[in-house]
Amino acid sequence: MGMTLEECTLAIEGLDAQMDRYAELLVRKGLAVREGQEVVVQSPVECADFARRVVRNAYRAGAGHVTVIWGDDVMSRLEFQNVPTEYFRHVPGWKAEQLNSLAEAGASFLFIEGSDPEALAGIDPAKPAAAAYARNTQCLSFRNGMDFGKNVWCIAGAPVKAWARKVFSDCSEHEAYYRLWLAILKTARADGEDPQQDWETHNAEFEKNKRLLNGYAFDRLHYVAKNGTDFTLGLNPKGIWEGGAGRTVDGTVFFPNIPTEEVFTSPDRMRADGVVHSALPLIHAGQRVDDFWLRFEGGKVVEYDAAVGREVLRHIIETDENSCRLGECALISKTTPIRQSGLLFYDTLYDENASCHLALGTGFPECLEGGLDLDKDALLVQGVNQSTTHVDFMIGTDDLNVTGVTPAGEEVPVFCNGSWAWEAE
């Protein structure tokens, strides 16, 4: 029997202190707020209560000023329904000035993620694709500030009711909302007495896995799973595995994703061959792609299909000349809290951390030795893909095996049946 409205209300009130600890975690560890700094919080209007908690904690941490930018699924849908595609090809001057000037002032950016996974169902995918392309090409200080380690940024979740109903479809709206709060706090390792210390412990595990991977300096990885995945991915000779805490060029340590479970690198953009099958649905710009596969030759997608959302997938692959190549490969064990929860979140921030994944589009300068000192053209020459998009898709099944091959040809098990090979040692 489900919870009554009164029970749900009391239960959510009982999470009050934990929500504050979570907000403080995002400010202190996610944003690493410094005295006098500008902070930007982008939040759905439905998450206003939690956004206020974040703002209060930001000022307590010494923020000089906090700018809040509100978003709303219903308003976004109305805009896409009623405005022609051509409008979305350009960012209004005031919006570009807002984002660019904040980035140039050294702001830390928090993106509170909470949306209806079906918010843009039925909308022409060309419209959100054009809007994303425009933002990534016309707000260059904002985009480059995050891509090249100049600005601190963090993405974290907070529930909205439509999202909660999708994840917990067998519950009432109120109970689903409460259960999604519990799931977010648990998977963000923010359900204990000291989330900040828990993240320090969590980060130590990242350091171990990065040390092992960087020590092997693999030339390539070979992925195999029973769903048909048989895929070889070349790695950059000067590539670096990253994960957990990030670091800006001025040395500020922060966590760009809360939650995060991935150890990742940027592969050689010209060396990907074979077929990969999806393990989980992809929710992109409010639209779903499911049961899909991609075939690569020489680093490029040459064939693909999807049972659901093939046209959305096409727009992703054809965003620009390099969106058909890979910018990221990430390794994540099936033993992590998100995977163990058994939940499908219908949100990439969470679902990508339940599964090994790849990403079409731009790569990471920090994943190449000396990469933060290179411009985009130089990064391309070094094998790090450059694009106006970055879209993660999940390929980590429970039976996935990944073998690393060293430059000398030695084969080393990296993943066995969905887990780190050294977890079983």
DAQUI-V404406 format. One record per residue. PHI is phi as a letter, one per 40 degrees, with the letter a starting at -180 (999 if undefined). OMEGA is omega in whole degrees, 0 to 359 (NA if undefined). NEAR is the number of other ideal C-beta (glycine too) atoms within 8 Angstrom. Layout:
# DAQUI-V404406
PHI:OMEGA:NEAR
PHI:OMEGA:NEAR
This chain:
# DAQUI-V404406
999:183:1
c:180:6
c:175:10
c:177:6
d:180:7
c:179:6
c:179:8
c:180:14
c:179:9
c:181:8
c:179:10
c:176:10
c:179:7
c:178:6
c:188:12
d:182:7
c:181:6
c:176:10
c:178:12
c:177:10
c:178:10
c:178:13
c:179:13
c:176:12
d:181:15
c:181:15
c:187:16
c:184:12
c:180:13
c:184:14
c:181:15
f:186:11
c:179:12
b:183:7
d:176:5
g:186:6
c:170:12
c:177:13
b:178:15
b:178:13
b:175:14
b:189:11
a:169:16
c:179:13
c:181:8
c:179:8
c:186:13
d:181:8
c:180:6
c:178:12
d:178:13
c:177:8
c:179:11
c:181:15
c:178:11
d:180:9
c:178:14
c:178:14
c:176:9
c:181:8
c:175:9
h:180:10
d:178:12
c:179:7
a:177:6
b:174:11
b:179:10
b:178:10
b:185:9
c:174:8
b:182:10
a:182:9
d:184:13
c:179:6
c:179:8
c:180:12
c:179:12
c:180:8
c:181:8
c:179:12
c:194:7
b:184:5
b:182:8
c:183:4
d:184:9
d:180:5
d:187:7
c:179:11
c:182:8
b:175:7
c:177:9
d:184:6
d:182:6
c:181:6
c:177:9
c:179:11
c:179:8
c:183:9
c:182:12
c:182:12
c:177:9
c:178:13
c:180:15
c:177:8
c:177:7
g:183:8
c:166:12
c:185:15
b:172:14
b:177:17
b:178:9
c:187:15
c:176:10
a:183:12
a:175:12
c:179:10
d:180:12
b:187:9
d:183:11
b:178:12
d:179:8
g:178:3
c:176:12
d:183:6
c:178:11
c:183:7
c:176:12
c:177:13
c:179:12
c:180:11
c:179:9
c:179:12
c:181:13
c:181:12
c:184:11
c:180:10
b:184:9
b:175:9
b:193:13
c:178:8
c:178:11
c:183:11
c:182:11
c:178:9
c:178:11
c:183:11
c:186:9
b:169:9
g:179:10
c:182:10
b:172:11
c:178:10
a:180:11
a:173:16
b:179:10
a:187:14
b:169:11
a:189:13
c:163:12
b:191:13
c:180:10
c:177:12
c:180:15
c:179:14
c:180:10
c:183:10
c:182:14
b:188:10
c:181:7
c:181:3
b:170:10
c:181:9
d:183:9
c:179:10
c:179:12
c:179:15
c:178:13
c:182:13
c:178:12
c:174:13
d:179:12
d:182:10
c:180:12
c:180:13
c:182:13
c:183:11
c:176:12
c:183:14
f:181:12
b:183:14
b:180:9
b:182:7
c:184:2
b:182:6
d:181:15
c:176:10
c:178:7
c:178:11
c:174:13
c:177:8
c:179:8
d:183:10
c:178:10
c:177:8
c:174:9
d:183:12
c:179:9
c:182:8
c:178:13
c:181:13
c:180:8
c:182:9
c:180:14
c:178:9
c:179:6
c:180:9
f:184:8
d:173:12
c:182:9
a:176:11
b:177:13
b:182:10
b:176:16
a:174:10
a:185:13
c:180:5
c:179:7
h:177:8
c:175:14
a:200:7
a:177:13
b:185:11
b:178:14
c:179:12
b:180:13
c:181:14
c:177:7
b:182:8
c:180:13
b:173:10
c:179:12
b:179:12
i:182:10
g:182:12
c:172:8
b:181:10
a:176:9
c:180:11
c:178:7
c:173:4
g:179:6
c:180:9
c:182:7
a:176:16
b:183:12
c:177:9
b:172:10
b:15:14
c:169:12
a:179:10
b:192:10
c:163:11
b:192:14
b:173:13
a:173:15
b:183:15
c:172:17
c:187:11
c:183:14
b:187:8
b:172:14
a:184:15
a:178:9
h:186:11
b:172:11
b:177:12
b:180:11
c:176:14
b:181:12
a:176:9
c:173:11
b:175:16
b:184:12
b:179:12
f:177:9
g:181:16
b:189:13
b:171:14
b:186:17
a:177:11
f:184:6
b:178:17
a:179:11
b:174:9
b:183:10
b:168:15
b:179:7
f:177:8
g:188:13
b:172:9
c:181:11
b:180:6
a:180:6
a:173:12
a:179:7
a:176:13
c:179:6
b:172:10
g:181:13
c:181:11
c:176:7
c:179:14
c:179:13
c:180:9
c:178:11
c:184:14
c:184:11
b:181:8
d:176:13
a:187:9
c:182:4
b:180:11
c:176:15
c:179:9
b:187:15
c:176:15
b:183:16
a:161:15
b:185:14
b:180:13
b:184:14
a:181:16
c:176:12
c:180:12
c:183:7
c:184:11
d:182:10
c:179:14
c:182:12
c:179:8
c:181:9
g:183:4
c:166:8
c:186:7
c:184:11
f:180:11
a:188:12
c:179:9
d:181:13
c:186:13
c:177:16
c:180:13
c:173:15
b:194:15
a:169:15
d:181:14
a:173:15
b:176:12
b:171:13
c:176:16
h:192:14
c:177:12
c:187:15
b:178:15
d:182:13
c:179:11
c:175:15
b:178:18
d:182:6
g:187:7
c:181:13
c:178:9
c:183:4
b:173:11
c:187:5
c:179:7
c:179:6
c:177:8
c:177:14
d:180:11
c:181:6
c:175:11
g:179:13
c:186:16
c:177:14
b:184:9
a:176:14
c:180:11
b:173:14
a:186:10
b:179:11
c:172:12
a:193:12
c:181:14
b:188:16
c:174:12
c:180:12
c:182:6
b:183:8
c:173:16
b:178:11
b:179:13
b:175:11
c:178:13
b:181:12
c:177:12
d:179:6
c:179:4
g:178:6
c:179:6
c:184:8
b:176:11
c:177:10
b:175:12
b:174:14
b:180:8
f:171:8
g:182:11
b:174:11
d:181:9
d:183:11
c:174:6
c:183:8
c:184:6
c:NA:4
